[in-house]
Structure formats: structure tokens, C-alpha cells
Amino acid sequence: MGSNDPRPLRVFLWIVPRSASTAFTKCMSFVDDTEVWMEPYYMCVMNETFNNPEWGIGIPAADKMRTFGPEQE
């Protein structure tokens, strides 16, 4: 991609949580014309697990996560 190319330059950085990702994100947030996204694929994971009614059936911890509202007695 040349310097006269109007297309945006995209950089994807995949880092282990709780590592240098926080420092990198903070530094990049000060760069003009830069967008920083945290966990852009998080909702995909949620749709495959927590939001999927067939995921984890019979696993007590998964069943408890799907329970909304006050505790059932």
C-alpha cells in the first residue's frame, strides 16, 4: 500500500488478556485518525455460548448463567 493510497491501513493485534494490550490501547488512543476496538469478537462468543439456548444443557453453571431475574426457589 503506497503513501498515496486512499484506503485505510488496518492493523489487527491479538494479545493475551491482561498483558501489554492495555498499554498498547492507551498509546494508540492518542493517535489521530485511529480507532481502537476492544474484544471485537466478544459478541460472537456470546452468541455461540451464553445466548445459545442449547449450549451447556445439563451443566449447572451454564444453567445458572441463563437464569435472569431474582433467584428461583
C-alpha positions in Angstrom: 0.0 0.0 0.0 1.6 3.2 -1.1 1.5 6.5 0.7 -0.9 8.0 -1.8 -3.3 5.1 -1.4 -6.7 6.4 0.0 -7.6 3.1 1.6 -7.2 2.9 5.4 -4.4 0.9 6.8 -5.7 -1.7 9.2 -3.6 -3.3 11.9 -5.0 -6.2 14.0 -3.3 -7.0 17.2 -4.3 -10.1 19.0 -2.9 -10.2 22.5 -3.4 -12.4 25.6 -5.7 -10.5 28.1 -4.0 -8.7 30.9 -0.8 -8.3 29.0 0.6 -5.4 27.0 -2.8 -4.9 25.3 -3.9 -2.2 27.8 -0.7 -0.1 27.3 -0.9 -0.5 23.6 -4.5 0.5 23.5 -3.8 3.6 25.6 -1.0 4.7 23.4 -2.9 4.2 20.2 -5.9 6.1 21.6 -3.8 9.3 21.3 -3.0 8.8 17.6 -5.1 11.0 15.3 -7.5 9.2 12.9 -7.1 5.9 14.8 -9.9 3.6 16.1 -9.1 1.1 18.8 -11.6 -1.7 19.4 -11.5 -3.9 22.5 -12.6 -7.5 22.0 -14.4 -7.1 18.7 -15.3 -10.7 18.5 -16.7 -11.0 22.1 -20.4 -10.9 20.9 -19.7 -13.8 18.5 -18.5 -15.9 21.5 -21.6 -14.8 23.5 -23.9 -15.9 20.7 -22.2 -19.3 20.5 -22.4 -19.9 24.2 -24.5 -17.8 26.6 -27.2 -16.7 24.1 -27.5 -20.2 22.6 -30.3 -22.0 24.4 -28.8 -25.4 23.5 -25.3 -24.7 24.9 -24.4 -26.3 28.1 -27.7 -28.0 28.8 -27.3 -30.0 32.0 -24.3 -28.1 33.2 -25.3 -26.4 36.4 -23.0 -23.4 35.9 -24.3 -22.8 32.4 -27.9 -23.2 33.5 -27.4 -20.7 36.3 -25.9 -18.1 33.8 -29.1 -18.3 31.8 -31.3 -17.6 34.8 -32.3 -13.9 34.7 -34.1 -12.1 37.5 -34.4 -12.9 41.2 -33.3 -16.3 42.5 -35.8 -19.1 41.9 -36.6 -21.1 45.0 
